[in-house]
Amino acid sequence: MSHRNVLSILTLVGILTACSAKNPEAAQAISGAPETGSGASKTATGAPTASGGGPSAAEVGGRIYNSNCVPCHQQTGAGIPGVYPSMAGSPVVLGDPAELALWVIKGQRPKAMPAGRYSTQMLQFGWMKPADAAALFSYLRSNFGNSAPPVNAAAVAKALGQ
């Protein structure tokens, strides 16, 4: 195996490893969300819910994206052509939020993302609570040149059967 092939494989393994942040404690540590009293309701990232003050949904969504999605989809949301899809103008991101929730959290491929289109598979982020997922999806739908309505936690919970 050539030196170039070995480097390519190691790079891909590193990217895939970075994309697999399924640990909510790690996401909380990365997000920098403030701790609140023990009685406060918090999202999986440790951010207080709307009733508890703290960061806005846009800030939480941005933190989740930056700590979990950037290694694959890049800071610009452009992805890596042929490997990881772009978030800009994505029919999955801009389409049915229920399908997006099932894709990101449970790994159920939406119809807008045909199998075999990319050489990688989307990792499941099953640790995400509906509020975290709604914040992330709203962030995706309002950034990278996208303009779609925000997603609420109740819609995500309903899609997940919660």
Secondary structure as GFF3:
##gff-version 3
##sequence-region A 1 162
A	DSSP	alpha_helix	3	18	.	.	.	ID=ss1
A	DSSP	alpha_helix	24	31	.	.	.	ID=ss2
A	DSSP	three_ten_helix	50	52	.	.	.	ID=ss3
A	DSSP	alpha_helix	57	64	.	.	.	ID=ss4
A	DSSP	pi_helix	65	69	.	.	.	ID=ss5
A	DSSP	alpha_helix	70	73	.	.	.	ID=ss6
A	DSSP	alpha_helix	91	94	.	.	.	ID=ss7
A	DSSP	alpha_helix	97	101	.	.	.	ID=ss8
A	DSSP	pi_helix	102	106	.	.	.	ID=ss9
A	DSSP	alpha_helix	130	142	.	.	.	ID=ss10
A	DSSP	alpha_helix	153	159	.	.	.	ID=ss11
###
